């Protein structure tokens, strides 16, 4: 018995509650928890791991999508519930309080923004084709280290200018859609809580288009 308790204590809470004590608990759906908590202003926000429903603006829609995902692909996931300030809404990719990081790296050393490029996830080894030059430059900038949306766009614009890229840049809805798609497949990860100079500089461009002359990018994958 002592040996068993020692073994159990060395495991994660997930392993303890879901494997060791599962017979004592009832499974609850995310939508059910959302319904129970919403009356007090607490809503389902997302899973910690990237999911395809994180951008849905309505909490119940996110919760139902989460249940559908769990039904289709069973796994252990950490759900985040919270009391949003104001009307619950989808995450703001441009928030100065979020730094973004990526595992995607170019598969070729030559950097050119006039044609399609391929990037590889350093962990999963998945190959991701990236069509639009702006997204390529954004990923190149993030490859140097985590940064806020505004600083990422600023650095990407600098990379484009250094190579005399002769196209218009646009950091609008199309770029956000492609950026979110990379987040959903796990290629981008948000780090909550930008600090220091990064947060101060990012705050200046938090509400509008960040940095100089926006441009358009699209990631296929």
N, C-alpha and C positions, 0 to 999 in steps of 0.2 A: 504493500500500500504506500509506504514512504517513497519507494522508487517511482511509483506511478505518479504521485503528487509532485515529485521533483520534476518529472518529465513534463507534466501538464503545465507547471509554473514556468517552464522555459519556452513555452509556445506563445504565439500571439493571442490577443483577445479574440480575434476572428476564429482561430483554430479552437480555442476553448469553448466559446459559446455556440459555434456552428457545428462543430464536430463532437465535442465532449458532452454538451448539454442540449443538443438539438431536440432530444425527445421531450424536454420539459418546456419547450417554447412552441408557439404557433407562428407560422410564417405570415408576415403582413406585407401587403402590396404598397408600393410607393404612393399610388393614388389614394389608398385608404389613409395613410399617414397624413397626406396633404389635406384630405377632408377633415380629419380630426384636429389638425393644428391651425387651419386657415382662419378659424373663428377668432383666434387670438393674434392674428396678424403674422403668423409664422408660415412660411411657404417653402416648398421644395425649390431649390435653386439649380442643382445639378449634381452629378457625380464628380468626385475628385479627378477621376481619369477622363480623358477627352471623350465626348459623346456627340452623336449627330443631332441631338435635340437641345443642346445648350443654348442655342440662339432663339428658341421659341419664346415669345414674349409673355405667354400666359402660363402661370405655375401649374395649373391642372393639366394643360397640354403637355408640359414637360414631364409631369408625373406619369401620365398615361403612356407617353413614349418610352419612359424608363421601364415601365412594366412590360411593354411589348418587347423591348430589348432583352430584358431578363428572361422572358418566356422563350425567346428565340435562341439566346445564347446565355445559358446559366453560368454564373460566376460570382465571386465575392466582390462587392463594390462598396465603397464608402459614400453614402449620400449626405449632401449638405443641405440643411434646412436653416432658414434665417428669417429675420424680421427686416425686410428692406426699408430703406428710407423713402417715403413717398410711394407711388404706385409701383408694384413689382414689374420689372421689365428685364429684357435680355441684357446680357453683359455688354459693356461698352469697351470694345477692343482698343479704343484710343485713350482710355483712362490713364492719367499720369501716375496713378497708384499701382499700375501693373507694368512689370518688366517682362519682356518676352525672350525666350531662349529656344534654340533649335538644335536638333540632332542631325539635320541635313547638311551634307557637305558635297561640294562638286565632285563629280567622278573624274573630271579632267582638270589639269592644272591651268590650261589656257582659259582666260576669262574674256568672253566676247558677248556683247549684249544684242547682237543683231540677229540671232537665231536661237532655236530651241536648245535647252541645256538639260542635262540629267543630274540629279542630286541623289545621294544615297543616305539612308538612315544609318547612322553609325552603330546602332544597337540591333535593329531588326534586319539590317542589310537590304531593306526594301528600296527599290529604285523608283524615284518619283520624277517624271518629266515635267519641266517647268517651261511654259511657252513664252510668257510675257517678260520682257526685259526688266520691268520695274520689280516684279516679284523675285527675279533672279538676283537683282542688286540688293533687295531687302534681305534675302537669305544670306548673301555674302557678308552683309553687315552684321547680321545676327551671329554668324559663325565666329566672329571675333569676341563675342561675349554678350550676356543679356543686356537689354536696354529697353527703354520705353518706346511706345509707338512713334512719338515725335522724333526722338533721337535716331530711331531706326530709319525713318524716312529721310531725315537730314543726312545721315551717313550714306544711305543708298543713292540719294541725289548727287552726293559728292562723287561716288564711284562712277555714276553714269557720266558726270561732267568730265572726269579725268580721262574717260575713254571716248569723249566727244560723241556721245550717243545722240543721234539726230532725230529724236522723236519726242512727242509731247508726253509728259508724265501726268498721271491722274491717280490720286490716292482716294478716290471716291468709292461708291457702293460696290463697283465691280471688283476693285482691289480688296475691299473688306470681305466680300463673298469668297474670293479665292484664299484669302488669309485664313478665314474661318474653316474652310475645307481642309487646309493643312493642319489646323488645330484638331479637327475632328478625327483625323487619322493618327494623331499622336505625334506628328512631326514638329509641332510647336507646342510649347508649354508656358502657361502664365505663371509668373512669380509675383505673388501679391505683396504690395508694399514697396514701391520704389523709394529709394532713400537718397539723402544728400543732394548733391548738385544735379543728379539725374532727375529727381522729382521736381526741383525748382525750375530747371530748364524746360522739362516736359509740360509743366503747368501752363506755360505761356501759349502752347499750341493745343491745349486739351479740347477746346470746344470747336475748333474748325480744322481746316486742312493743315497738317503739320508742315513745317519747313518749306523750303523754296519750291517753286514750280512743280506741283503735283503731276503724277503720270500714272498710266494704266498698266496693270499687271495681271497675269492670269496663270494660275498653276493648274495643269492638267494632271489628274491623278486621283 
